[in-house]
Amino acid sequence: MRVAIIGGGIAGLAAAYELEKARAAGTDVEYTLFESRDRLGGSLASETINGIVLERGPDSFLSEKPAGAELCRELGLADQLVPSNDANRKTYIVVKNRLVPLPDGLMFLIPTKLIPTALTTLFSPTTKIKMALELLHPPRPSDQDESVAALVERHFGREAVDRLADPLLSGIYGGDATQLSARTVLPKLVEMETQYGSLTRGMLAAHKQMRAKMAAMRAADGNGSAPRPAGPRSIFTTLKGGMQQLVDAIEKKLQSESVRKSTAVDSLERYESGWRLRVGDRGEFYDAVILASQAWVAGKLLAATDAALGDELTGIPYSSSVTVNLVFDESQIGQLPDGFGFLVPAVEGRAMLACTFVHRKFAGRTPTGKAVLRAFLGGAKNESLLDQPDDVLIATVRRELSEILGARIVGPHIPAEATQVSRWPRAMAQYAVGHQERMKRVKARAAELPGLRLAGNAYDGIGIPDCIRTGRNAARELIAEKQPVAATN
Ligand SMILES: Cc1cc2nc3c(=O)[nH]c(=O)nc-3n(C[C@H](O)[C@H](O)[C@H](O)COP(=O)(O)OP(=O)(O)OC[C@H]3O[C@@H](n4cnc5c(N)ncnc54)[C@H](O)[C@@H]3O)c2cc1C
């Protein structure tokens, strides 16, 4: 079987790795990975400047999703994994230029502790009363998708959307809470509303169940009959050499002749026995195709084969973003607040959506004495920022940091030792209201096209582990389809 993989981001790389493993184990499979850029990795891109690892794209992945660390271990990178420094974990929300810590007991946007919620200055007394009354919400069957903003506003009021849901989601998805699908992005909350009515009661019940499960496991462990639970897991995991280390480790495993960089696939046609790719002025034939490009590219490529499927894919919205890394000598700047950094609600009217104190988030990865501040800008509401030149973006970030953190701490007069600006046009898929329904239609139509698989951040999870999972599954499914079914009986 000959497989073409279109797109050498982490999803396409994971697919190629899986096919290479099968090939090396004796399966009759050949693959070619096409990547239009001159480098692999897509959004994963780290650069080491003056001995400091700077991330242009993602800086880590969620530890609770196993596909990320699992792949790193398989690639021999176990000793390179760095957990986030959760003891120092504290995140602030900017409210009128002040940093207000997220109140203790917040789970998945839901306040579950009375006293910290009552005492926080993040919310007005009216919102706090609404939060207390939320406990009385009756169960509500969920028959239609709605936006995250609509769900949160119904329970906790508009201020909770502006100061909590919106900044948390734009910091993760570069997204807009009024557009994102509650069913896709917050499925647990939608279930809780159906079962309990109150999201706070639902969250407390889920927490209680989890504690009971852990206690039962510990009790069983006393009898030696249960697997020993792993130690506490960090929230995020990164690699000593940055996310690029993962890309490089996969590339090393692939056969070099199977990887074609700076080679865009221009069109795709379905033939009875397979697929024809046009690459420049050449046509190439494959039995199967894994489309691991952005969905808007996949949609264009599939338009000639199935116009409706092409439209569904090009209809998946994407947001664009910019990251700005600033490196300082710690002795030159003032004392930064404790914690990992802060999020900026859109209602604050700033360019910055979030800022991470990178040297705090991952202990030991930044050389002692250096501070790395990484700003995240753009998002669904501010795409035009990508057109601004680097010096303007750096000046904007420096001015906003000075206004938020204080001129004495990190004012524009303090020299940065290094700066780095990266633009990510239409790189993050947005799971808009109705995403699940769209996915049902996409899956049904794609299933009618033999040998076609879709992988990447547009479908079933935007994070790195989700992209790895979709890439590996796409490859495994194609291999399984081609394998003769073992005779049973
Ligand atoms: C700034 C930023 C920060 C992020 N932070 C995090 C984070 O901290 N943690 C996390 O888990 N996730 C994070 N994400 C999300 C995550 O990085 C992405 O969702 C994921 O990397 C997407 O991988 P992918 O393979 O689906 O797509 P991509 O990385 O977009 O790769 C698609 C590839 O297809 C190629 N391509 C397109 N068209 C063609 C063609 N015609 N022929 C050949 N090749 C083509 C493109 O050049 C590209 O390399 C972040 C994303 C961004 C942009």
The ligand as a MOL file (V3000), in Angstrom:
LIG
                    3D

  0  0  0     0  0            999 V3000
M  V30 BEGIN CTAB
M  V30 COUNTS 53 58 0 0 0
M  V30 BEGIN ATOM
M  V30 1 C 0.7760 30.0960 18.8010 0
M  V30 2 C 0.2050 28.7510 19.1520 0
M  V30 3 C 0.3170 28.2730 20.4420 0
M  V30 4 C -0.2030 27.0180 20.7730 0
M  V30 5 N -0.0320 26.5380 22.0440 0
M  V30 6 C -0.3630 25.2550 22.3120 0
M  V30 7 C 0.0540 24.6480 23.5370 0
M  V30 8 O 0.7270 25.2610 24.3690 0
M  V30 9 N -0.2760 23.3350 23.7530 0
M  V30 10 C -0.9820 22.5980 22.8220 0
M  V30 11 O -1.2450 21.4100 23.0610 0
M  V30 12 N -1.3630 23.1450 21.6480 0
M  V30 13 C -1.0530 24.4370 21.3660 0
M  V30 14 N -1.3850 24.9860 20.1580 0
M  V30 15 C -2.1760 24.1780 19.2100 0
M  V30 16 C -1.3260 23.1310 18.5110 0
M  V30 17 O -0.0050 23.5480 18.4090 0
M  V30 18 C -1.8690 22.8830 17.1220 0
M  V30 19 O -3.2490 22.6120 17.1880 0
M  V30 20 C -1.1650 21.7070 16.4490 0
M  V30 21 O 0.2270 21.8620 16.4630 0
M  V30 22 C -1.6840 21.5740 15.0140 0
M  V30 23 O -1.0270 20.5150 14.3690 0
M  V30 24 P -1.5080 20.0000 12.9610 0
M  V30 25 O -0.5620 18.9780 12.5130 0
M  V30 26 O -2.9600 19.6650 13.0160 0
M  V30 27 O -1.4800 21.2980 12.0090 0
M  V30 28 P -0.3160 22.2600 11.5630 0
M  V30 29 O 0.7130 22.3910 12.6070 0
M  V30 30 O -1.0120 23.5130 11.1120 0
M  V30 31 O 0.3220 21.5260 10.3140 0
M  V30 32 C -0.2810 21.4890 9.0440 0
M  V30 33 C 0.8570 21.4450 8.0300 0
M  V30 34 O 0.3110 21.2460 6.7220 0
M  V30 35 C 1.1480 21.9430 5.8120 0
M  V30 36 N 0.4140 22.1310 4.5490 0
M  V30 37 C -0.6350 22.9420 4.3160 0
M  V30 38 N -1.0260 22.8310 3.0410 0
M  V30 39 C -0.2320 21.9230 2.4450 0
M  V30 40 C -0.1600 21.3810 1.1170 0
M  V30 41 N -1.0050 21.7510 0.1540 0
M  V30 42 N 0.8030 20.4650 0.8460 0
M  V30 43 C 1.6810 20.0800 1.8030 0
M  V30 44 N 1.6620 20.5680 3.0670 0
M  V30 45 C 0.6980 21.4720 3.3970 0
M  V30 46 C 1.4260 23.2440 6.5550 0
M  V30 47 O 2.5600 23.9150 6.0250 0
M  V30 48 C 1.6390 22.7440 7.9750 0
M  V30 49 O 2.9970 22.4790 8.2590 0
M  V30 50 C -0.8690 26.2330 19.7850 0
M  V30 51 C -0.9770 26.7170 18.4760 0
M  V30 52 C -0.4450 27.9540 18.1510 0
M  V30 53 C -0.5380 28.4500 16.7260 0
M  V30 END ATOM
M  V30 BEGIN BOND
M  V30 1 1 1 2
M  V30 2 1 2 3
M  V30 3 2 2 52
M  V30 4 2 3 4
M  V30 5 1 4 5
M  V30 6 1 4 50
M  V30 7 2 5 6
M  V30 8 1 6 7
M  V30 9 1 6 13
M  V30 10 2 7 8
M  V30 11 1 7 9
M  V30 12 1 9 10
M  V30 13 2 10 11
M  V30 14 1 10 12
M  V30 15 2 12 13
M  V30 16 1 13 14
M  V30 17 1 14 15
M  V30 18 1 14 50
M  V30 19 1 15 16
M  V30 20 1 16 17
M  V30 21 1 16 18
M  V30 22 1 18 19
M  V30 23 1 18 20
M  V30 24 1 20 21
M  V30 25 1 20 22
M  V30 26 1 22 23
M  V30 27 1 23 24
M  V30 28 2 24 25
M  V30 29 1 24 26
M  V30 30 1 24 27
M  V30 31 1 27 28
M  V30 32 2 28 29
M  V30 33 1 28 30
M  V30 34 1 28 31
M  V30 35 1 31 32
M  V30 36 1 32 33
M  V30 37 1 33 34
M  V30 38 1 33 48
M  V30 39 1 34 35
M  V30 40 1 35 36
M  V30 41 1 35 46
M  V30 42 1 36 37
M  V30 43 1 36 45
M  V30 44 2 37 38
M  V30 45 1 38 39
M  V30 46 1 39 40
M  V30 47 2 39 45
M  V30 48 1 40 41
M  V30 49 2 40 42
M  V30 50 1 42 43
M  V30 51 2 43 44
M  V30 52 1 44 45
M  V30 53 1 46 47
M  V30 54 1 46 48
M  V30 55 1 48 49
M  V30 56 2 50 51
M  V30 57 1 51 52
M  V30 58 1 52 53
M  V30 END BOND
M  V30 END CTAB
M  END
